[in-house]
Amino acid sequence: MDKIFFKSLKVNSLVSPIGIDNKKPFFSWVADSDGHDKKQTAYRVEVSCDADFGGLMWDSGEVLSDKVSYVEYDGKPLASTSKYFWRPR
């Protein structure tokens, strides 16, 4: 099975922003594979208040779509002074 990896991770079009002023940020990424002629057919985005993803703030669930940009956050309210982690899957 080909391995899929993600690069160019962005929040509100920014790479690793220190802060954002949007209560519903949007996420973008580039999906890549070590195989040939592969394309994304679904995605899942997770946002957590910790790096282990044990404190999930939002899990989009599997979304059947090739969308890789402007995926809007739709989870619990985000605190303005907190740090969050996110990942596409």
N, CA, C and O of each residue as an XYZ file, in Angstrom:
356
protein
N       0.833     -1.178      0.000
C       0.000      0.000      0.000
C       0.880      1.244      0.000
O       1.878      1.309      0.717
N       0.506      2.222     -0.803
C       1.269      3.462     -0.881
C       1.072      4.290      0.372
O      -0.015      4.323      0.949
N       2.132      4.954      0.782
C       2.064      5.829      1.942
C       1.629      7.213      1.491
O       2.135      7.739      0.499
N       0.689      7.803      2.222
C       0.217      9.157      1.920
C       0.800     10.094      2.970
O       0.823      9.771      4.157
N       1.263     11.241      2.533
C       1.768     12.237      3.470
C       1.248     13.604      3.060
O       0.828     13.817      1.922
N       1.285     14.517      4.009
C       0.742     15.857      3.802
C       1.842     16.886      3.956
O       2.728     16.751      4.800
N       1.773     17.918      3.125
C       2.759     18.990      3.187
C       2.052     20.319      2.955
O       0.866     20.347      2.626
N       2.766     21.396      3.122
C       2.215     22.748      2.941
C       0.965     22.963      3.791
O      -0.037     23.498      3.315
N       1.038     22.536      5.069
C      -0.089     22.724      5.980
C      -0.255     24.209      6.300
O       0.702     24.878      6.689
N      -1.484     24.719      6.134
C      -1.741     26.139      6.370
C      -3.048     26.340      7.129
O      -4.008     25.586      6.971
N      -3.051     27.380      7.953
C      -4.257     27.834      8.643
C      -4.487     29.266      8.200
O      -3.604     30.110      8.354
N      -5.648     29.549      7.657
C      -5.938     30.889      7.114
C      -4.834     31.357      6.173
O      -4.425     32.518      6.211
N      -4.366     30.463      5.344
C      -3.320     30.710      4.337
C      -1.948     30.999      4.932
O      -1.064     31.481      4.224
N      -1.751     30.713      6.226
C      -0.480     30.957      6.903
C       0.136     29.635      7.359
O      -0.574     28.737      7.812
N       1.455     29.521      7.237
C       2.170     28.353      7.724
C       2.556     28.600      9.177
O       3.225     29.589      9.478
N       2.148     27.726     10.069
C       2.467     27.818     11.505
C       2.223     29.213     12.083
O       3.148     29.814     12.630
N       1.019     29.733     11.978
C       0.772     31.073     12.518
C       0.900     31.095     14.038
O       0.545     30.132     14.718
N       1.409     32.200     14.554
C       1.530     32.380     16.005
C       0.151     32.666     16.594
O      -0.148     32.270     17.720
N      -0.661     33.340     15.841
C      -2.012     33.642     16.289
C      -2.899     33.972     15.100
O      -2.427     34.409     14.050
N      -4.174     33.757     15.286
C      -5.141     34.109     14.252
C      -6.321     34.796     14.930
O      -6.570     34.580     16.116
N      -7.034     35.609     14.192
C      -8.152     36.353     14.779
C      -9.493     35.900     14.210
O     -10.429     36.690     14.085
N      -9.567     34.638     13.874
C     -10.761     34.089     13.259
C     -11.300     32.963     14.135
O     -10.564     32.027     14.447
N     -12.559     33.032     14.536
C     -13.146     31.989     15.379
C     -13.436     30.712     14.600
O     -13.636     29.651     15.190
N     -13.457     30.815     13.288
C     -13.666     29.650     12.426
C     -12.571     29.640     11.363
O     -12.819     29.967     10.203
N     -11.351     29.260     11.771
C     -10.251     29.247     10.799
C     -10.495     28.215      9.703
O     -11.325     27.317      9.849
N      -9.771     28.356      8.622
C      -9.864     27.377      7.549
C      -8.495     26.760      7.317
O      -7.461     27.388      7.544
N      -8.515     25.529      6.864
C      -7.312     24.721      6.730
C      -7.073     24.351      5.275
O      -8.008     24.170      4.496
N      -5.778     24.244      4.928
C      -5.373     23.840      3.579
C      -4.147     22.947      3.694
O      -3.372     23.061      4.644
N      -3.977     22.064      2.726
C      -2.839     21.157      2.706
C      -2.640     20.628      1.293
O      -3.469     20.829      0.405
N      -1.528     19.953      1.116
C      -1.248     19.244     -0.133
C      -1.060     17.782      0.246
O      -0.220     17.453      1.084
N      -1.843     16.911     -0.372
C      -1.715     15.470     -0.143
C      -0.793     14.902     -1.214
O      -0.907     15.241     -2.392
N       0.117     14.037     -0.793
C       1.052     13.430     -1.729
C       1.195     11.957     -1.380
O       0.837     11.535     -0.281
N       1.709     11.189     -2.304
C       1.859      9.751     -2.117
C       3.167      9.308     -2.733
O       3.693      9.947     -3.644
N       3.685      8.196     -2.220
C       4.899      7.661     -2.828
C       4.561      6.783     -4.040
O       5.461      6.230     -4.672
N       3.271      6.652     -4.365
C       2.838      5.914     -5.549
C       2.575      6.868     -6.701
O       2.640      8.086     -6.535
N       2.285      6.325     -7.841
C       2.020      7.138     -9.027
C       0.530      7.206     -9.298
O      -0.218      6.283     -8.974
N       0.111      8.307     -9.893
C      -1.281      8.489    -10.311
C      -2.271      8.292     -9.168
O      -3.306      7.652     -9.352
N      -1.969      8.828     -8.001
C      -2.858      8.744     -6.843
C      -3.466     10.121     -6.612
O      -2.828     11.143     -6.863
N      -4.713     10.137     -6.129
C      -5.328     11.410     -5.798
C      -6.202     11.241     -4.573
O      -6.674     10.144     -4.274
N      -6.408     12.324     -3.881
C      -7.230     12.319     -2.682
C      -8.703     12.192     -3.070
O      -9.173     12.874     -3.981
N      -9.419     11.322     -2.378
C     -10.856     11.160     -2.627
C     -11.685     11.460     -1.378
O     -12.909     11.566     -1.450
N     -11.015     11.596     -0.239
C     -11.692     11.911      1.014
C     -10.680     12.576      1.940
O      -9.471     12.475      1.731
N     -11.187     13.254      2.963
C     -10.301     13.838      3.961
C     -10.963     13.765      5.330
O     -12.163     13.524      5.457
N     -10.145     13.979      6.340
C     -10.600     14.099      7.721
C      -9.669     15.095      8.375
O      -8.451     14.983      8.241
N     -10.224     16.074      9.083
C      -9.417     17.071      9.781
C      -9.700     16.953     11.266
O     -10.852     16.875     11.692
N      -8.629     16.940     12.047
C      -8.758     16.900     13.506
C      -8.049     18.115     14.090
O      -6.968     18.495     13.639
N      -8.670     18.719     15.098
C      -8.087     19.851     15.820
C      -8.111     19.493     17.302
O      -9.130     19.040     17.823
N      -6.981     19.699     17.974
C      -6.868     19.319     19.376
C      -6.179     20.407     20.183
O      -5.458     21.246     19.643
N      -6.416     20.372     21.483
C      -5.727     21.318     22.369
C      -4.411     20.729     22.886
O      -3.710     21.370     23.669
N      -4.071     19.505     22.448
C      -2.777     18.934     22.809
C      -2.174     18.178     21.620
O      -2.884     17.750     20.710
N      -0.872     18.030     21.653
C      -0.146     17.427     20.527
C      -0.434     15.938     20.361
O      -0.184     15.381     19.293
N      -0.955     15.286     21.396
C      -1.283     13.857     21.316
C      -2.671     13.621     20.726
O      -3.059     12.476     20.493
N      -3.410     14.679     20.487
C      -4.765     14.635     19.946
C      -5.733     13.870     20.859
O      -6.681     13.234     20.397
N      -5.463     13.954     22.174
C      -6.374     13.364     23.152
C      -7.488     14.330     23.533
O      -8.549     13.910     23.994
N      -7.249     15.615     23.342
C      -8.236     16.639     23.693
C      -8.865     17.230     22.447
O      -8.727     18.424     22.180
N      -9.555     16.397     21.684
C     -10.119     16.856     20.413
C     -11.138     17.974     20.605
O     -12.059     17.878     21.416
N     -10.944     19.012     19.845
C     -11.884     20.120     19.799
C     -12.837     19.942     18.619
O     -13.980     20.398     18.642
N     -12.327     19.261     17.579
C     -13.135     19.024     16.384
C     -12.568     17.856     15.601
O     -11.355     17.716     15.449
N     -13.457     17.034     15.114
C     -13.127     15.946     14.214
C     -14.157     16.014     13.090
O     -15.344     15.781     13.321
N     -13.718     16.325     11.900
C     -14.647     16.478     10.784
C     -15.300     15.155     10.396
O     -16.330     15.136      9.723
N     -14.690     14.045     10.828
C     -15.133     12.750     10.334
C     -14.684     12.627      8.886
O     -14.155     13.579      8.312
N     -14.890     11.477      8.308
C     -14.487     11.291      6.916
C     -15.451     12.035      6.000
O     -16.666     11.845      6.055
N     -14.881     12.880      5.163
C     -15.659     13.652      4.193
C     -15.234     13.190      2.805
O     -14.064     13.303      2.440
N     -16.174     12.674      2.041
C     -15.858     12.212      0.692
C     -15.737     13.427     -0.222
O     -16.734     13.970     -0.698
N     -14.504     13.834     -0.453
C     -14.230     15.030     -1.243
C     -12.746     15.077     -1.575
O     -11.918     14.565     -0.822
N     -12.416     15.689     -2.697
C     -11.013     15.905     -3.039
C     -10.551     17.294     -2.586
O      -9.456     17.733     -2.937
N     -11.377     17.969     -1.819
C     -11.074     19.325     -1.339
C      -9.826     19.316     -0.455
O      -9.693     18.480      0.438
N      -8.920     20.254     -0.715
C      -7.686     20.372      0.073
C      -7.450     21.800      0.550
O      -6.391     22.108      1.097
N      -8.428     22.667      0.345
C      -8.260     24.046      0.798
C      -9.597     24.620      1.242
O     -10.669     24.183      0.823
N      -9.483     25.613      2.104
C     -10.652     26.309      2.654
C     -11.634     25.364      3.341
O     -12.849     25.508      3.206
N     -11.088     24.390      4.082
C     -11.916     23.523      4.909
C     -12.114     24.265      6.228
O     -11.161     24.449      6.986
N     -13.332     24.686      6.503
C     -13.617     25.547      7.655
C     -13.823     24.745      8.942
O     -14.492     23.712      8.958
N     -13.229     25.252     10.006
C     -13.380     24.676     11.343
C     -14.841     24.731     11.753
O     -15.518     25.735     11.529
N     -15.331     23.641     12.358
C     -16.720     23.593     12.793
C     -16.822     22.818     14.109
O     -17.621     21.891     14.241
N     -15.996     23.216     15.076
C     -15.961     22.490     16.346
C     -16.289     23.376     17.530
O     -16.946     24.409     17.395
N     -15.820     22.952     18.692
C     -16.037     23.691     19.938
C     -15.401     25.075     19.819
O     -14.442     25.248     19.067
N     -15.924     26.066     20.554
C     -15.320     27.410     20.504
C     -13.841     27.377     20.891
O     -13.454     26.698     21.842
N     -13.035     28.107     20.155
C     -11.602     28.188     20.411
C     -11.310     29.385     21.311
O     -11.860     30.469     21.115
N     -10.444     29.180     22.291
C     -10.045     30.264     23.194
C      -8.977     31.113     22.525
O      -8.097     30.594     21.838
N      -9.059     32.403     22.727
C      -8.158     33.321     22.023
C      -6.697     33.220     22.450
O      -5.815     33.599     21.679
N      -6.417     32.731     23.632
C      -5.021     32.676     24.096
C      -4.476     31.253     24.175
O      -3.446     31.022     24.809
N      -5.142     30.314     23.552
C      -4.728     28.913     23.619
C      -4.011     28.466     22.353
O      -4.180     29.038     21.277
N      -3.208     27.427     22.519
C      -2.500     26.839     21.385
C      -3.266     25.586     20.945
O      -3.737     24.809     21.776
N      -3.380     25.407     19.640
C      -4.082     24.250     19.108
C      -3.218     23.543     18.067
O      -2.319     24.136     17.471
N      -3.510     22.280     17.869
C      -2.806     21.446     16.905
C      -3.831     20.896     15.938
O      -4.975     20.636     16.313
N      -3.423     20.719     14.695
C      -4.355     20.164     13.717
C      -3.622     19.247     12.771
O      -2.407     19.336     12.593
N      -4.401     18.353     12.164
C      -3.815     17.453     11.175
C      -4.891     16.998     10.194
O      -6.030     16.736     10.579
N      -4.512     16.910      8.930
C      -5.388     16.276      7.948
C      -5.067     14.793      7.937
O      -3.956     14.377      8.266
N      -6.040     14.022      7.561
C      -5.833     12.573      7.476
C      -6.498     12.058      6.223
O      -6.451     10.860      5.947
